[in-house]
């Protein structure tokens, strides 16, 4: 059984007074997992990239909101948009693809930026293995907020 999975990430870029107008960002692409095989014993991992280009050096905070399906950060889920009732669990992590779940506040991603340098910001989407779900297309949306 194979399942196509997509997580949509809605981006909200919120500059604060100290760096207002000082940064521009590359487009945020969907985390497209492709086909998922529930019988595999390994995680499905996709790394994503956002770029920041700033005219001032500083730190950016990249926050990842809760799943629109589950309403939580620590139990994010995609829903079957093909008509089934199954939900597929997934996680968002820092570029190492492990450790703490990305979220808001202390769980946001902190990135140092240099003036005049394009800075890559990496994060990972991970689907845990061995989830028995219906065949179909799965999606969820997470609001991504970047602020100084």
N, CA, C and O atoms as CSV, one atom per row, in Angstrom:
chain,resi,resn,atom,element,x,y,z
A,1,UNK,N,N,0.847,-1.154,0.000
A,1,UNK,CA,C,0.000,0.000,0.000
A,1,UNK,C,C,0.906,1.235,0.000
A,1,UNK,O,O,1.862,1.295,0.774
A,2,UNK,N,N,0.622,2.202,-0.844
A,2,UNK,CA,C,1.384,3.438,-0.903
A,2,UNK,C,C,0.441,4.614,-0.702
A,2,UNK,O,O,-0.708,4.586,-1.141
A,3,UNK,N,N,0.931,5.626,-0.045
A,3,UNK,CA,C,0.121,6.779,0.278
A,3,UNK,C,C,0.894,8.034,-0.095
A,3,UNK,O,O,2.074,8.159,0.234
A,4,UNK,N,N,0.246,8.949,-0.768
A,4,UNK,CA,C,0.889,10.215,-1.098
A,4,UNK,C,C,0.622,11.187,0.045
A,4,UNK,O,O,-0.508,11.304,0.519
A,5,UNK,N,N,1.649,11.871,0.475
A,5,UNK,CA,C,1.517,12.760,1.620
A,5,UNK,C,C,2.039,14.149,1.304
A,5,UNK,O,O,3.074,14.303,0.655
A,6,UNK,N,N,1.327,15.140,1.759
A,6,UNK,CA,C,1.753,16.521,1.572
A,6,UNK,C,C,1.450,17.283,2.853
A,6,UNK,O,O,0.377,17.133,3.436
A,7,UNK,N,N,2.388,18.086,3.278
A,7,UNK,CA,C,2.110,19.023,4.360
A,7,UNK,C,C,2.231,20.401,3.750
A,7,UNK,O,O,3.267,20.731,3.174
A,8,UNK,N,N,1.210,21.200,3.863
A,8,UNK,CA,C,1.296,22.581,3.393
A,8,UNK,C,C,1.781,23.456,4.531
A,8,UNK,O,O,1.343,23.296,5.670
A,9,UNK,N,N,2.665,24.363,4.240
A,9,UNK,CA,C,3.161,25.289,5.249
A,9,UNK,C,C,2.744,26.690,4.807
A,9,UNK,O,O,3.168,27.164,3.754
A,10,UNK,N,N,1.927,27.339,5.603
A,10,UNK,CA,C,1.528,28.706,5.306
A,10,UNK,C,C,2.517,29.635,5.999
A,10,UNK,O,O,2.772,29.478,7.193
A,11,UNK,N,N,3.067,30.579,5.287
A,11,UNK,CA,C,4.101,31.439,5.862
A,11,UNK,C,C,3.539,32.794,6.262
A,11,UNK,O,O,2.838,33.442,5.485
A,12,UNK,N,N,3.849,33.207,7.463
A,12,UNK,CA,C,3.518,34.540,7.940
A,12,UNK,C,C,4.831,35.176,8.364
A,12,UNK,O,O,5.385,34.807,9.400
A,13,UNK,N,N,5.329,36.102,7.603
A,13,UNK,CA,C,6.616,36.727,7.897
A,13,UNK,C,C,6.353,38.055,8.594
A,13,UNK,O,O,5.813,38.983,7.993
A,14,UNK,N,N,6.734,38.142,9.854
A,14,UNK,CA,C,6.382,39.286,10.670
A,14,UNK,C,C,7.619,40.041,11.143
A,14,UNK,O,O,8.187,39.686,12.176
A,15,UNK,N,N,8.053,41.069,10.421
A,15,UNK,CA,C,9.217,41.827,10.876
A,15,UNK,C,C,8.857,42.701,12.077
A,15,UNK,O,O,7.788,43.310,12.099
A,16,UNK,N,N,9.726,42.766,13.058
A,16,UNK,CA,C,9.520,43.635,14.221
A,16,UNK,C,C,10.250,44.956,13.986
A,16,UNK,O,O,10.948,45.117,12.985
A,17,UNK,N,N,10.086,45.887,14.903
A,17,UNK,CA,C,10.632,47.225,14.720
A,17,UNK,C,C,12.139,47.252,14.511
A,17,UNK,O,O,12.622,48.076,13.735
A,18,UNK,N,N,12.898,46.386,15.169
A,18,UNK,CA,C,14.359,46.454,15.115
A,18,UNK,C,C,14.940,46.022,13.774
A,18,UNK,O,O,16.040,46.443,13.414
A,19,UNK,N,N,14.221,45.193,13.035
A,19,UNK,CA,C,14.730,44.737,11.744
A,19,UNK,C,C,13.692,44.936,10.643
A,19,UNK,O,O,13.766,44.291,9.597
A,20,UNK,N,N,12.726,45.822,10.872
A,20,UNK,CA,C,11.652,46.027,9.900
A,20,UNK,C,C,12.229,46.373,8.536
A,20,UNK,O,O,13.018,47.309,8.407
A,21,UNK,N,N,11.840,45.630,7.538
A,21,UNK,CA,C,12.303,45.867,6.184
A,21,UNK,C,C,13.725,45.422,5.939
A,21,UNK,O,O,14.253,45.629,4.847
A,22,UNK,N,N,14.364,44.810,6.935
A,22,UNK,CA,C,15.771,44.459,6.821
A,22,UNK,C,C,16.005,43.076,6.229
A,22,UNK,O,O,17.137,42.755,5.866
A,23,UNK,N,N,14.970,42.250,6.121
A,23,UNK,CA,C,15.142,40.883,5.621
A,23,UNK,C,C,14.125,40.555,4.539
A,23,UNK,O,O,12.989,41.030,4.554
A,24,UNK,N,N,14.566,39.736,3.609
A,24,UNK,CA,C,13.638,39.147,2.639
A,24,UNK,C,C,13.845,37.637,2.698
A,24,UNK,O,O,14.907,37.154,3.092
A,25,UNK,N,N,12.813,36.907,2.298
A,25,UNK,CA,C,12.833,35.460,2.453
A,25,UNK,C,C,12.481,34.773,1.148
A,25,UNK,O,O,11.660,35.260,0.370
A,26,UNK,N,N,13.121,33.627,0.921
A,26,UNK,CA,C,12.776,32.805,-0.225
A,26,UNK,C,C,11.416,32.171,0.003
A,26,UNK,O,O,10.928,32.139,1.133
A,27,UNK,N,N,10.806,31.674,-1.043
A,27,UNK,CA,C,9.482,31.068,-0.906
A,27,UNK,C,C,9.557,29.783,-0.084
A,27,UNK,O,O,10.568,29.080,-0.088
A,28,UNK,N,N,8.480,29.501,0.608
A,28,UNK,CA,C,8.380,28.296,1.425
A,28,UNK,C,C,7.621,27.255,0.614
A,28,UNK,O,O,6.472,27.475,0.230
A,29,UNK,N,N,8.253,26.140,0.360
A,29,UNK,CA,C,7.631,25.066,-0.419
A,29,UNK,C,C,6.932,24.081,0.511
A,29,UNK,O,O,7.275,23.967,1.688
A,30,UNK,N,N,5.950,23.373,-0.032
A,30,UNK,CA,C,5.298,22.318,0.742
A,30,UNK,C,C,6.310,21.228,1.072
A,30,UNK,O,O,7.229,20.963,0.297
A,31,UNK,N,N,6.131,20.607,2.221
A,31,UNK,CA,C,6.924,19.430,2.561
A,31,UNK,C,C,6.221,18.258,1.887
A,31,UNK,O,O,5.233,17.744,2.412
A,32,UNK,N,N,6.715,17.834,0.742
A,32,UNK,CA,C,6.082,16.756,-0.023
A,32,UNK,C,C,6.780,15.438,0.295
A,32,UNK,O,O,7.937,15.239,-0.077
A,33,UNK,N,N,6.090,14.551,0.970
A,33,UNK,CA,C,6.680,13.276,1.371
A,33,UNK,C,C,6.655,12.237,0.264
A,33,UNK,O,O,7.375,11.243,0.345
A,34,UNK,N,N,5.859,12.435,-0.752
A,34,UNK,CA,C,5.756,11.419,-1.793
A,34,UNK,C,C,4.978,10.221,-1.285
A,34,UNK,O,O,4.081,10.372,-0.456
A,35,UNK,N,N,5.305,9.047,-1.765
A,35,UNK,CA,C,4.564,7.848,-1.380
A,35,UNK,C,C,5.063,7.297,-0.051
A,35,UNK,O,O,6.264,7.277,0.217
A,36,UNK,N,N,4.137,6.858,0.761
A,36,UNK,CA,C,4.435,6.299,2.073
A,36,UNK,C,C,4.031,4.828,2.073
A,36,UNK,O,O,2.916,4.486,1.679
A,37,UNK,N,N,4.919,3.982,2.505
A,37,UNK,CA,C,4.632,2.548,2.601
A,37,UNK,C,C,4.506,2.184,4.075
A,37,UNK,O,O,5.506,2.206,4.793
A,38,UNK,N,N,3.303,1.847,4.548
A,38,UNK,CA,C,3.100,1.590,5.971
A,38,UNK,C,C,3.873,0.396,6.516
A,38,UNK,O,O,4.057,0.286,7.728
A,39,UNK,N,N,4.326,-0.494,5.650
A,39,UNK,CA,C,5.042,-1.677,6.130
A,39,UNK,C,C,6.540,-1.438,6.304
A,39,UNK,O,O,7.240,-2.325,6.792
A,40,UNK,N,N,7.050,-0.275,5.924
A,40,UNK,CA,C,8.471,0.025,6.115
A,40,UNK,C,C,8.761,0.275,7.588
A,40,UNK,O,O,7.942,0.857,8.300
A,41,UNK,N,N,9.924,-0.164,8.039
A,41,UNK,CA,C,10.279,0.009,9.448
A,41,UNK,C,C,11.147,1.246,9.684
A,41,UNK,O,O,11.655,1.445,10.788
A,42,UNK,N,N,11.318,2.072,8.661
A,42,UNK,CA,C,12.116,3.290,8.809
A,42,UNK,C,C,11.243,4.522,8.609
A,42,UNK,O,O,10.205,4.470,7.949
A,43,UNK,N,N,11.682,5.615,9.188
A,43,UNK,CA,C,10.961,6.877,9.056
A,43,UNK,C,C,11.056,7.406,7.627
A,43,UNK,O,O,12.003,7.106,6.901
A,44,UNK,N,N,10.065,8.193,7.243
A,44,UNK,CA,C,10.108,8.932,5.984
A,44,UNK,C,C,10.523,10.351,6.344
A,44,UNK,O,O,9.844,11.022,7.122
A,45,UNK,N,N,11.645,10.814,5.775
A,45,UNK,CA,C,12.220,12.105,6.158
A,45,UNK,C,C,12.359,12.998,4.928
A,45,UNK,O,O,12.827,12.555,3.879
A,46,UNK,N,N,11.950,14.256,5.064
A,46,UNK,CA,C,12.149,15.248,4.012
A,46,UNK,C,C,12.718,16.507,4.645
A,46,UNK,O,O,12.169,17.032,5.613
A,47,UNK,N,N,13.830,16.988,4.086
A,47,UNK,CA,C,14.432,18.217,4.585
A,47,UNK,C,C,13.937,19.391,3.743
A,47,UNK,O,O,13.818,19.277,2.523
A,48,UNK,N,N,13.652,20.508,4.389
A,48,UNK,CA,C,13.166,21.708,3.716
A,48,UNK,C,C,14.138,22.859,3.938
A,48,UNK,O,O,14.901,22.876,4.904
A,49,UNK,N,N,14.092,23.813,3.024
A,49,UNK,CA,C,14.978,24.973,3.077
A,49,UNK,C,C,14.180,26.249,2.868
A,49,UNK,O,O,13.349,26.340,1.963
A,50,UNK,N,N,14.444,27.226,3.714
A,50,UNK,CA,C,13.967,28.593,3.532
A,50,UNK,C,C,15.232,29.441,3.527
A,50,UNK,O,O,16.164,29.139,4.273
A,51,UNK,N,N,15.296,30.475,2.725
A,51,UNK,CA,C,16.471,31.350,2.756
A,51,UNK,C,C,16.082,32.729,3.281
A,51,UNK,O,O,14.988,33.228,3.020
A,52,UNK,N,N,17.005,33.328,4.024
A,52,UNK,CA,C,16.827,34.681,4.542
A,52,UNK,C,C,17.991,35.530,4.051
A,52,UNK,O,O,19.148,35.114,4.111
A,53,UNK,N,N,17.675,36.706,3.572
A,53,UNK,CA,C,18.700,37.661,3.160
A,53,UNK,C,C,18.416,38.961,3.905
A,53,UNK,O,O,17.377,39.588,3.696
A,54,UNK,N,N,19.339,39.362,4.772
A,54,UNK,CA,C,19.114,40.513,5.642
A,54,UNK,C,C,20.164,41.593,5.410
A,54,UNK,O,O,21.314,41.300,5.084
A,55,UNK,N,N,19.751,42.842,5.582
A,55,UNK,CA,C,20.687,43.958,5.450
A,55,UNK,C,C,21.362,44.279,6.783
A,55,UNK,O,O,22.323,45.047,6.827
A,56,UNK,N,N,20.857,43.693,7.862
A,56,UNK,CA,C,21.445,43.861,9.190
A,56,UNK,C,C,21.712,42.488,9.796
A,56,UNK,O,O,20.956,41.544,9.569
A,57,UNK,N,N,22.779,42.385,10.557
A,57,UNK,CA,C,23.041,41.142,11.291
A,57,UNK,C,C,22.078,41.055,12.471
A,57,UNK,O,O,21.642,42.073,13.008
A,58,UNK,N,N,21.760,39.850,12.857
A,58,UNK,CA,C,20.859,39.665,13.995
A,58,UNK,C,C,20.430,38.221,14.125
A,58,UNK,O,O,21.004,37.329,13.498
A,59,UNK,N,N,19.422,37.999,14.938
A,59,UNK,CA,C,18.860,36.652,15.125
A,59,UNK,C,C,17.414,36.658,14.668
A,59,UNK,O,O,16.675,37.617,14.892
A,60,UNK,N,N,17.030,35.575,14.026
A,60,UNK,CA,C,15.639,35.382,13.632
A,60,UNK,C,C,15.071,34.220,14.424
A,60,UNK,O,O,15.773,33.255,14.726
A,61,UNK,N,N,13.806,34.320,14.755
A,61,UNK,CA,C,13.083,33.229,15.398
A,61,UNK,C,C,12.087,32.681,14.385
A,61,UNK,O,O,11.260,33.422,13.854
A,62,UNK,N,N,12.169,31.383,14.120
A,62,UNK,CA,C,11.270,30.734,13.170
A,62,UNK,C,C,10.346,29.830,13.981
A,62,UNK,O,O,10.778,28.809,14.517
A,63,UNK,N,N,9.071,30.213,14.065
A,63,UNK,CA,C,8.085,29.465,14.849
A,63,UNK,C,C,7.202,28.627,13.938
A,63,UNK,O,O,6.832,29.059,12.846
A,64,UNK,N,N,6.870,27.434,14.391
A,64,UNK,CA,C,6.014,26.512,13.653
A,64,UNK,C,C,4.766,26.272,14.495
A,64,UNK,O,O,4.846,25.703,15.583
A,65,UNK,N,N,3.626,26.702,13.995
A,65,UNK,CA,C,2.378,26.578,14.737
A,65,UNK,C,C,1.875,25.153,14.825
A,65,UNK,O,O,2.500,24.229,14.304
A,66,UNK,N,N,0.739,24.979,15.489
A,66,UNK,CA,C,0.172,23.641,15.642
A,66,UNK,C,C,-0.420,23.113,14.342
A,66,UNK,O,O,-0.684,23.868,13.407
A,67,UNK,N,N,-0.618,21.831,14.305
A,67,UNK,CA,C,-1.312,21.167,13.209
A,67,UNK,C,C,-2.744,21.685,13.161
A,67,UNK,O,O,-3.388,21.815,14.202
A,68,UNK,N,N,-3.251,21.985,11.962
A,68,UNK,CA,C,-4.655,22.366,11.854
A,68,UNK,C,C,-5.565,21.161,12.055
A,68,UNK,O,O,-6.738,21.319,12.393
A,69,UNK,N,N,-5.035,19.967,11.852
A,69,UNK,CA,C,-5.842,18.757,12.027
A,69,UNK,C,C,-5.954,18.390,13.507
A,69,UNK,O,O,-7.060,18.206,14.013
A,70,UNK,N,N,-4.817,18.283,14.209
A,70,UNK,CA,C,-4.843,17.855,15.613
A,70,UNK,C,C,-4.956,19.023,16.584
A,70,UNK,O,O,-5.388,18.843,17.723
A,71,UNK,N,N,-4.569,20.226,16.140
A,71,UNK,CA,C,-4.595,21.389,17.015
A,71,UNK,C,C,-3.428,21.457,17.977
A,71,UNK,O,O,-3.397,22.320,18.855
A,72,UNK,N,N,-2.456,20.547,17.823
A,72,UNK,CA,C,-1.317,20.517,18.742
A,72,UNK,C,C,0.003,20.564,17.983
A,72,UNK,O,O,0.045,20.375,16.767
A,73,UNK,N,N,1.070,20.817,18.715
A,73,UNK,CA,C,2.415,20.808,18.147
A,73,UNK,C,C,3.048,19.434,18.313
A,73,UNK,O,O,3.676,18.929,17.382
A,74,UNK,N,N,2.895,18.822,19.480
A,74,UNK,CA,C,3.567,17.547,19.758
A,74,UNK,C,C,2.878,16.327,19.162
A,74,UNK,O,O,3.435,15.229,19.189
A,75,UNK,N,N,1.681,16.504,18.629
A,75,UNK,CA,C,0.957,15.391,18.012
A,75,UNK,C,C,0.380,15.864,16.676
A,75,UNK,O,O,-0.827,15.796,16.446
A,76,UNK,N,N,1.265,16.342,15.803
A,76,UNK,CA,C,0.800,16.820,14.500
A,76,UNK,C,C,0.303,15.647,13.667
A,76,UNK,O,O,0.855,14.548,13.716
A,77,UNK,N,N,-0.762,15.911,12.894
A,77,UNK,CA,C,-1.353,14.872,12.051
A,77,UNK,C,C,-1.810,15.461,10.729
A,77,UNK,O,O,-2.212,16.621,10.646
A,78,UNK,N,N,-1.737,14.623,9.691
A,78,UNK,CA,C,-2.314,14.953,8.392
A,78,UNK,C,C,-3.622,14.189,8.266
A,78,UNK,O,O,-3.756,13.079,8.783
A,79,UNK,N,N,-4.583,14.788,7.577
A,79,UNK,CA,C,-5.855,14.096,7.366
A,79,UNK,C,C,-5.909,13.556,5.948
A,79,UNK,O,O,-5.255,14.075,5.042
A,80,UNK,N,N,-6.687,12.522,5.774
A,80,UNK,CA,C,-6.878,11.910,4.461
A,80,UNK,C,C,-7.876,12.768,3.691
A,80,UNK,O,O,-9.056,12.810,4.040
A,81,UNK,N,N,-7.414,13.450,2.649
A,81,UNK,CA,C,-8.303,14.311,1.868
A,81,UNK,C,C,-8.947,13.560,0.714
A,81,UNK,O,O,-9.656,14.154,-0.098
A,82,UNK,N,N,-8.704,12.257,0.637
A,82,UNK,CA,C,-9.298,11.430,-0.414
A,82,UNK,C,C,-10.605,10.790,0.048
A,82,UNK,O,O,-11.193,9.985,-0.674
A,83,UNK,N,N,-11.056,11.144,1.240
A,83,UNK,CA,C,-12.335,10.641,1.703
A,83,UNK,C,C,-12.277,9.686,2.869
A,83,UNK,O,O,-13.308,9.420,3.487
A,84,UNK,N,N,-11.130,9.168,3.190
A,84,UNK,CA,C,-11.020,8.258,4.327
A,84,UNK,C,C,-10.978,9.022,5.641
A,84,UNK,O,O,-10.889,10.250,5.653
A,85,UNK,N,N,-11.042,8.294,6.739
A,85,UNK,CA,C,-11.016,8.941,8.052
A,85,UNK,C,C,-9.655,8.823,8.738
A,85,UNK,O,O,-9.487,9.290,9.864
A,86,UNK,N,N,-8.696,8.208,8.075
A,86,UNK,CA,C,-7.370,8.005,8.677
A,86,UNK,C,C,-6.630,9.321,8.868
A,86,UNK,O,O,-6.823,10.281,8.122
A,87,UNK,N,N,-5.783,9.338,9.884
A,87,UNK,CA,C,-4.869,10.451,10.107
A,87,UNK,C,C,-3.461,9.892,10.212
A,87,UNK,O,O,-3.244,8.830,10.795
A,88,UNK,N,N,-2.506,10.617,9.640
A,88,UNK,CA,C,-1.115,10.180,9.592
A,88,UNK,C,C,-0.286,11.117,10.471
A,88,UNK,O,O,-0.245,12.324,10.229
A,89,UNK,N,N,0.375,10.561,11.492
A,89,UNK,CA,C,1.205,11.360,12.395
A,89,UNK,C,C,2.480,11.812,11.686
A,89,UNK,O,O,3.008,11.100,10.831
A,90,UNK,N,N,2.973,13.004,12.047
A,90,UNK,CA,C,4.245,13.505,11.527
A,90,UNK,C,C,4.846,14.478,12.523
A,90,UNK,O,O,4.176,14.928,13.453
A,91,UNK,N,N,6.114,14.799,12.322
A,91,UNK,CA,C,6.831,15.709,13.208
A,91,UNK,C,C,7.618,16.714,12.375
A,91,UNK,O,O,7.971,16.441,11.228
A,92,UNK,N,N,7.887,17.871,12.957
A,92,UNK,CA,C,8.778,18.866,12.360
A,92,UNK,C,C,9.944,19.065,13.317
A,92,UNK,O,O,9.752,19.343,14.500
A,93,UNK,N,N,11.158,18.918,12.789
A,93,UNK,CA,C,12.367,19.006,13.605
A,93,UNK,C,C,13.354,20.008,13.003
A,93,UNK,O,O,13.205,20.455,11.866
A,94,UNK,N,N,14.366,20.344,13.805
A,94,UNK,CA,C,15.473,21.158,13.300
A,94,UNK,C,C,16.197,20.391,12.207
A,94,UNK,O,O,15.835,19.254,11.903
A,95,UNK,N,N,17.196,20.987,11.626
A,95,UNK,CA,C,17.902,20.404,10.475
A,95,UNK,C,C,18.515,19.039,10.761
A,95,UNK,O,O,18.822,18.297,9.828
A,96,UNK,N,N,18.698,18.695,12.029
A,96,UNK,CA,C,19.250,17.380,12.363
A,96,UNK,C,C,18.208,16.276,12.221
A,96,UNK,O,O,18.536,15.093,12.314
A,97,UNK,N,N,16.967,16.659,11.998
A,97,UNK,CA,C,15.836,15.735,11.811
A,97,UNK,C,C,15.523,14.918,13.058
A,97,UNK,O,O,14.837,13.900,12.961
A,98,UNK,N,N,15.993,15.323,14.192
A,98,UNK,CA,C,15.695,14.653,15.469
A,98,UNK,C,C,15.625,15.709,16.566
A,98,UNK,O,O,15.618,16.909,16.288
A,99,UNK,N,N,15.576,15.268,17.764
A,99,UNK,CA,C,15.577,16.118,18.956
A,99,UNK,C,C,14.182,16.670,19.217
A,99,UNK,O,O,13.194,15.947,19.090
A,100,UNK,N,N,14.097,17.930,19.574
A,100,UNK,CA,C,12.831,18.521,19.993
A,100,UNK,C,C,11.945,18.889,18.807
A,100,UNK,O,O,12.415,19.327,17.757
A,101,UNK,N,N,10.657,18.696,19.014
A,101,UNK,CA,C,9.652,19.089,18.023
A,101,UNK,C,C,9.685,20.610,17.879
A,101,UNK,O,O,9.702,21.332,18.876
A,102,UNK,N,N,9.695,21.093,16.636
A,102,UNK,CA,C,9.668,22.528,16.408
A,102,UNK,C,C,8.279,23.067,16.713
A,102,UNK,O,O,7.265,22.462,16.366
A,103,UNK,N,N,8.261,24.219,17.373
A,103,UNK,CA,C,6.991,24.828,17.725
A,103,UNK,C,C,7.152,26.326,17.865
A,103,UNK,O,O,7.732,26.981,17.000
A,104,UNK,N,N,6.636,26.866,18.959
A,104,UNK,CA,C,6.695,28.297,19.208
A,104,UNK,C,C,7.460,28.545,20.505
A,104,UNK,O,O,7.777,27.604,21.233
A,105,UNK,N,N,7.754,29.807,20.791
A,105,UNK,CA,C,8.457,30.157,22.026
A,105,UNK,C,C,9.807,29.483,22.117
A,105,UNK,O,O,10.625,29.602,21.204
A,106,UNK,N,N,10.052,28.770,23.219
A,106,UNK,CA,C,11.345,28.098,23.408
A,106,UNK,C,C,11.572,26.983,22.398
A,106,UNK,O,O,12.707,26.542,22.217
A,107,UNK,N,N,10.528,26.525,21.743
A,107,UNK,CA,C,10.649,25.452,20.748
A,107,UNK,C,C,10.787,25.978,19.321
A,107,UNK,O,O,10.785,25.198,18.369
A,108,UNK,N,N,10.907,27.297,19.171
A,108,UNK,CA,C,11.123,27.890,17.850
A,108,UNK,C,C,12.571,27.666,17.426
A,108,UNK,O,O,13.437,27.389,18.256
A,109,UNK,N,N,12.816,27.786,16.158
A,109,UNK,CA,C,14.157,27.648,15.600
A,109,UNK,C,C,14.826,29.019,15.643
A,109,UNK,O,O,14.264,29.990,15.135
A,110,UNK,N,N,16.004,29.117,16.233
A,110,UNK,CA,C,16.738,30.373,16.315
A,110,UNK,C,C,17.863,30.350,15.287
A,110,UNK,O,O,18.653,29.407,15.234
A,111,UNK,N,N,17.925,31.406,14.465
A,111,UNK,CA,C,18.894,31.449,13.372
A,111,UNK,C,C,19.647,32.776,13.400
A,111,UNK,O,O,19.029,33.841,13.406
A,112,UNK,N,N,20.978,32.718,13.417
A,112,UNK,CA,C,21.798,33.925,13.322
A,112,UNK,C,C,21.972,34.286,11.851
A,112,UNK,O,O,22.291,33.427,11.029
A,113,UNK,N,N,21.761,35.562,11.523
A,113,UNK,CA,C,21.934,36.023,10.143
A,113,UNK,C,C,23.007,37.099,10.103
A,113,UNK,O,O,23.160,37.882,11.041
A,114,UNK,N,N,23.747,37.123,9.001
A,114,UNK,CA,C,24.771,38.142,8.776
A,114,UNK,C,C,24.272,39.114,7.723
A,114,UNK,O,O,23.492,38.744,6.845
A,115,UNK,N,N,24.716,40.345,7.809
A,115,UNK,CA,C,24.313,41.355,6.836
A,115,UNK,C,C,24.854,41.008,5.457
A,115,UNK,O,O,26.035,40.690,5.310
A,116,UNK,N,N,23.995,41.069,4.449
A,116,UNK,CA,C,24.411,40.860,3.069
A,116,UNK,C,C,24.683,39.423,2.670
A,116,UNK,O,O,25.194,39.179,1.577
A,117,UNK,N,N,24.357,38.470,3.522
A,117,UNK,CA,C,24.618,37.055,3.239
A,117,UNK,C,C,23.288,36.300,3.193
A,117,UNK,O,O,22.442,36.473,4.069
A,118,UNK,N,N,23.111,35.471,2.178
A,118,UNK,CA,C,21.926,34.620,2.124
A,118,UNK,C,C,22.128,33.478,3.124
A,118,UNK,O,O,23.073,32.698,3.005
A,119,UNK,N,N,21.243,33.390,4.098
A,119,UNK,CA,C,21.352,32.395,5.165
A,119,UNK,C,C,20.335,31.282,4.942
A,119,UNK,O,O,19.138,31.554,4.849
A,120,UNK,N,N,20.791,30.030,4.854
A,120,UNK,CA,C,19.840,28.921,4.730
A,120,UNK,C,C,19.235,28.579,6.094
A,120,UNK,O,O,19.931,28.573,7.110
A,121,UNK,N,N,17.947,28.299,6.100
A,121,UNK,CA,C,17.243,27.864,7.303
A,121,UNK,C,C,16.640,26.505,6.976
A,121,UNK,O,O,15.720,26.405,6.165
A,122,UNK,N,N,17.160,25.465,7.608
A,122,UNK,CA,C,16.707,24.100,7.322
A,122,UNK,C,C,15.798,23.579,8.432
A,122,UNK,O,O,15.981,23.895,9.607
A,123,UNK,N,N,14.825,22.783,8.037
A,123,UNK,CA,C,14.036,22.006,8.992
A,123,UNK,C,C,13.614,20.717,8.306
A,123,UNK,O,O,13.697,20.598,7.083
A,124,UNK,N,N,13.164,19.761,9.092
A,124,UNK,CA,C,12.798,18.441,8.559
A,124,UNK,C,C,11.366,18.075,8.905
A,124,UNK,O,O,10.868,18.388,9.986
A,125,UNK,N,N,10.724,17.413,7.973
A,125,UNK,CA,C,9.444,16.766,8.222
A,125,UNK,C,C,9.698,15.271,8.320
A,125,UNK,O,O,10.394,14.707,7.476
A,126,UNK,N,N,9.144,14.622,9.336
A,126,UNK,CA,C,9.380,13.196,9.565
A,126,UNK,C,C,8.046,12.487,9.809
A,126,UNK,O,O,7.251,12.907,10.650
A,127,UNK,N,N,7.813,11.400,9.057
A,127,UNK,CA,C,6.650,10.542,9.300
A,127,UNK,C,C,7.157,9.284,9.998
A,127,UNK,O,O,7.992,8.568,9.445
A,128,UNK,N,N,6.662,9.003,11.211
A,128,UNK,CA,C,7.072,7.768,11.896
A,128,UNK,C,C,6.640,6.534,11.099
A,128,UNK,O,O,5.641,6.578,10.381
A,129,UNK,N,N,7.384,5.442,11.225
A,129,UNK,CA,C,7.072,4.231,10.455
A,129,UNK,C,C,5.887,3.452,11.027
A,129,UNK,O,O,5.378,3.743,12.109
A,130,UNK,N,N,5.478,2.462,10.261
A,130,UNK,CA,C,4.509,1.444,10.683
A,130,UNK,C,C,3.133,2.001,11.069
A,130,UNK,O,O,2.495,1.486,11.987
A,131,UNK,N,N,2.676,3.039,10.380
A,131,UNK,CA,C,1.342,3.565,10.634
A,131,UNK,C,C,0.371,2.915,9.652
A,131,UNK,O,O,0.538,3.038,8.439
A,132,UNK,N,N,-0.610,2.245,10.155
A,132,UNK,CA,C,-1.599,1.579,9.306
A,132,UNK,C,C,-2.733,2.558,9.012
A,132,UNK,O,O,-3.618,2.768,9.841
A,133,UNK,N,N,-2.693,3.145,7.830
A,133,UNK,CA,C,-3.689,4.135,7.428
A,133,UNK,C,C,-4.246,3.779,6.058
A,133,UNK,O,O,-3.662,2.986,5.320
A,134,UNK,N,N,-5.389,4.379,5.732
A,134,UNK,CA,C,-6.023,4.144,4.439
A,134,UNK,C,C,-5.204,4.763,3.313
A,134,UNK,O,O,-4.492,5.747,3.515
A,135,UNK,N,N,-5.312,4.177,2.134
A,135,UNK,CA,C,-4.694,4.742,0.940
A,135,UNK,C,C,-5.357,6.080,0.651
A,135,UNK,O,O,-6.570,6.219,0.806
A,136,UNK,N,N,-4.570,7.065,0.234
A,136,UNK,CA,C,-5.140,8.361,-0.108
A,136,UNK,C,C,-4.104,9.457,-0.059
A,136,UNK,O,O,-2.919,9.210,0.162
A,137,UNK,N,N,-4.568,10.665,-0.267
A,137,UNK,CA,C,-3.719,11.848,-0.177
A,137,UNK,C,C,-3.940,12.492,1.183
A,137,UNK,O,O,-5.077,12.685,1.614
A,138,UNK,N,N,-2.850,12.818,1.848
A,138,UNK,CA,C,-2.904,13.359,3.198
A,138,UNK,C,C,-2.309,14.760,3.217
A,138,UNK,O,O,-1.337,15.036,2.515
A,139,UNK,N,N,-2.899,15.656,4.030
A,139,UNK,CA,C,-2.342,16.999,4.149
A,139,UNK,C,C,-2.679,17.611,5.497
A,139,UNK,O,O,-3.614,17.206,6.187
A,140,UNK,N,N,-1.883,18.592,5.833
A,140,UNK,CA,C,-2.091,19.409,7.018
A,140,UNK,C,C,-1.468,20.761,6.707
A,140,UNK,O,O,-0.646,20.870,5.797
A,141,UNK,N,N,-1.845,21.772,7.439
A,141,UNK,CA,C,-1.247,23.087,7.273
A,141,UNK,C,C,-0.732,23.578,8.612
A,141,UNK,O,O,-1.388,23.431,9.643
A,142,UNK,N,N,0.453,24.163,8.575
A,142,UNK,CA,C,1.112,24.701,9.760
A,142,UNK,C,C,1.522,26.126,9.425
A,142,UNK,O,O,2.104,26.370,8.369
A,143,UNK,N,N,1.226,27.064,10.308
A,143,UNK,CA,C,1.635,28.449,10.087
A,143,UNK,C,C,3.076,28.616,10.557
A,143,UNK,O,O,3.425,28.279,11.688
A,144,UNK,N,N,3.895,29.140,9.666
A,144,UNK,CA,C,5.307,29.397,9.932
A,144,UNK,C,C,5.463,30.900,10.109
A,144,UNK,O,O,5.072,31.667,9.230
A,145,UNK,N,N,6.026,31.329,11.225
A,145,UNK,CA,C,6.200,32.753,11.501
A,145,UNK,C,C,7.679,33.040,11.708
A,145,UNK,O,O,8.334,32.394,12.526
A,146,UNK,N,N,8.204,34.011,10.967
A,146,UNK,CA,C,9.609,34.407,11.106
A,146,UNK,C,C,9.637,35.829,11.648
A,146,UNK,O,O,9.045,36.738,11.066
A,147,UNK,N,N,10.332,36.012,12.767
A,147,UNK,CA,C,10.418,37.335,13.373
A,147,UNK,C,C,11.786,37.509,14.029
A,147,UNK,O,O,12.442,36.525,14.370
A,148,UNK,N,N,12.220,38.766,14.207
A,148,UNK,CA,C,13.503,39.006,14.882
A,148,UNK,C,C,13.408,38.728,16.368
A,148,UNK,O,O,14.395,38.879,17.089
